[in-house]
Amino acid sequence: MPDRYQDIFKILADLLPPAFGALIGLRNSGHMTPIQRLSGFACSFILSVYFGPAIAEVLHLGPRLTIAVAIIVAIIGMDVIGGLLALAQRFRTAPLETAAAVWDVIWKRK
């Protein structure tokens, strides 16, 4: 095989675990619109590409655990993005009540 194909396969091999994790996270996004799902998938994928290996490097993990960390980061990223989208939707309908509720959660008032 020519070297350029091997390089392409190496790049794809690095990108498959984050895509798989983001796809798993996408399964639980039933309340999102298609545009929100697509943007959530892309953001989760990008977060996983960057933060998965960074976390694994800080924790001195091997290649197999790096893949697992990338998948987990993508799944958690998709959930976080879904939560942020739900918060933005709620903020659009009732901004003051939402801000007060967030403030109460941050300061553990309720």
C-alpha positions as CSV (number, residue, x, y, z in Angstrom):
1,M,0.0,0.0,0.0
2,P,1.3,3.5,-0.7
3,D,2.3,5.6,2.2
4,R,-0.4,8.1,1.6
5,Y,-3.1,5.5,2.2
6,Q,-1.4,4.3,5.4
7,D,-1.4,7.9,6.6
8,I,-5.1,8.2,5.8
9,F,-5.9,5.0,7.7
10,K,-3.9,6.2,10.7
11,I,-5.9,9.4,10.8
12,L,-9.2,7.6,10.4
13,A,-8.2,5.2,13.1
14,D,-7.6,8.1,15.5
15,L,-11.0,9.6,14.6
16,L,-13.2,6.5,14.9
17,P,-13.4,6.3,18.7
18,P,-14.6,9.9,19.2
19,A,-17.2,9.4,16.4
20,F,-18.4,6.2,18.0
21,G,-18.7,7.8,21.4
22,A,-20.6,10.8,19.9
23,L,-22.9,8.4,18.1
24,I,-23.7,6.6,21.3
25,G,-24.4,10.0,23.0
26,L,-26.6,10.9,20.0
27,R,-29.0,8.0,20.8
28,N,-30.3,9.8,23.9
29,S,-31.0,13.1,22.1
30,G,-34.7,12.5,21.4
31,H,-35.8,16.0,22.3
32,M,-33.4,17.8,19.9
33,T,-34.1,19.1,16.5
34,P,-32.0,17.6,13.6
35,I,-29.8,20.8,13.5
36,Q,-29.2,20.5,17.2
37,R,-28.3,16.9,16.9
38,L,-25.9,17.6,14.1
39,S,-24.2,20.5,15.9
40,G,-24.1,18.5,19.2
41,F,-22.5,15.5,17.4
42,A,-19.9,17.8,15.8
43,C,-19.1,19.6,19.1
44,S,-19.0,16.3,21.1
45,F,-16.7,14.8,18.4
46,I,-14.4,17.8,18.5
47,L,-14.2,17.8,22.3
48,S,-13.4,14.1,22.3
49,V,-10.7,14.5,19.6
50,Y,-8.9,17.1,21.7
51,F,-9.7,16.2,25.3
52,G,-9.6,12.4,25.1
53,P,-5.9,12.1,24.4
54,A,-5.1,15.1,26.7
55,I,-6.8,13.4,29.6
56,A,-5.1,10.1,28.8
57,E,-1.7,11.8,28.6
58,V,-2.2,13.5,32.0
59,L,-3.2,10.2,33.6
60,H,-0.4,8.3,31.7
61,L,-2.8,5.8,30.1
62,G,-1.9,3.4,27.3
63,P,-3.4,3.4,23.8
64,R,-6.4,1.1,24.6
65,L,-7.4,3.2,27.6
66,T,-6.9,6.4,25.5
67,I,-9.6,5.0,23.1
68,A,-11.9,4.3,26.0
69,V,-11.4,7.8,27.4
70,A,-12.1,9.4,24.0
71,I,-15.4,7.4,23.7
72,I,-16.4,8.4,27.3
73,V,-15.6,12.1,26.7
74,A,-17.7,12.0,23.5
75,I,-20.7,10.5,25.3
76,I,-20.4,12.9,28.3
77,G,-19.9,15.8,25.9
78,M,-23.1,14.9,24.0
79,D,-25.0,14.9,27.3
80,V,-23.5,18.2,28.4
81,I,-24.3,19.8,25.1
82,G,-27.9,18.5,25.3
83,G,-28.2,20.0,28.8
84,L,-26.8,23.3,27.5
85,L,-29.3,23.3,24.7
86,A,-32.2,22.6,27.1
87,L,-31.0,25.4,29.3
88,A,-30.8,27.8,26.4
89,Q,-34.4,26.8,25.4
90,R,-35.6,27.4,28.9
91,F,-33.7,30.7,29.1
92,R,-35.4,31.8,25.8
93,T,-38.9,31.4,27.3
94,A,-38.3,32.6,30.9
95,P,-34.9,34.3,31.3
96,L,-35.2,35.7,34.8
97,E,-36.6,32.5,36.3
98,T,-33.9,30.4,34.6
99,A,-31.2,32.8,35.8
100,A,-32.5,32.6,39.3
101,A,-32.8,28.8,39.2
102,V,-29.2,28.5,37.9
103,W,-28.0,31.0,40.6
104,D,-29.8,28.9,43.3
105,V,-28.1,25.7,42.0
106,I,-24.7,27.3,42.0
107,W,-25.0,28.6,45.5
108,K,-26.9,25.4,46.7
109,R,-29.9,27.3,48.0
110,K,-32.4,24.6,47.0
